């Protein structure tokens, strides 16, 4: 994204870097979930009402996982605010409407906190609808 005079648009660059960092964090989180015995059913699931970073299943549990990269675990958990939780819940309902075979599963909303210099932390049942 270039503007007149060949100067780069800084917000576009920042957004691209954040997007790349986010994708890397999601790949790391998906790997962690696989190591813990989860099957990854979807990544970056987009619905009209919101999106879900990772949908994973283990046994009869279906986890809707939000991945947050922040400077601390607390900041990562706080980054999933009330409105974002609502969008994730609505996106989860949309996902379930498209996957009738998963209707009987126990639903859970998790967060994976990615903090620089630490192992990713999987916070199960981070909130309930």
C-alpha positions, -999 to 999 in steps of 0.1 A, spaced: 0 0 0 18 31 -13 7 67 -13 18 97 -33 55 103 -32 62 66 -25 56 68 12 42 37 28 9 38 47 21 30 83 -13 18 95 -15 -7 67 21 -20 75 11 -22 112 -20 -41 104 -1 -65 81 25 -72 108 -3 -77 134 -21 -101 111 11 -121 104 18 -122 142 -18 -133 149 -16 -161 123 17 -173 138 1 -173 172 -29 -193 159 -6 -218 143 13 -222 176 -20 -225 195 -33 -251 171 -1 -271 176 -6 -270 213 -41 -282 211 -31 -311 188 -4 -321 214 -32 -321 240 -52 -345 219 -77 -321 202 -88 -324 166 -88 -290 148 -121 -287 131 -118 -251 118 -94 -221 119 -105 -185 113 -141 -195 111 -160 -164 99 -197 -159 104 -218 -128 98 -219 -121 135 -182 -127 143 -153 -150 140 -136 -179 159 -98 -184 158 -99 -222 164 -127 -247 167 -113 -280 183 -128 -312 196 -117 -338 220 -141 -366 230 -175 -350 235 -161 -315 241 -162 -288 215 -139 -259 223 -142 -225 207 -108 -210 212 -97 -173 210 -60 -168 207 -45 -136 222 -9 -124 220 -2 -99 248 26 -89 271 11 -108 300 -14 -136 307 -37 -111 324 -37 -87 295 -44 -116 271 -75 -127 292 -87 -91 296 -84 -86 258 -115 -109 253 -141 -84 264 -178 -86 268 -187 -76 233 -161 -99 217 -174 -128 238 -209 -121 224 -196 -121 188 -177 -154 195 -208 -170 210 -229 -159 181 -203 -173 157 -203 -205 176 -240 -208 172 -236 -202 135 -209 -229 133 -231 -254 151 -260 -246 127 -237 -257 99 -224 -288 116 -255 -308 129 -234 -338 139 -217 -317 167 -250 -306 183 -247 -331 212 -212 -320 223 -204 -301 255 -195 -266 245 -166 -246 260 -150 -212 254 -113 -212 258 -85 -187 255 -49 -195 245 -26 -167 258 6 -162 239 31 -142 259 66 -135 245 93 -157 261 68 -181 277 50 -213 266 15 -207 253 -11 -211 281 -44 -228 274 -71 -214 297 -100 -238 295 -136 -226 302 -124 -190 302 -160 -178 302 -195 -191 299 -224 -177 278 
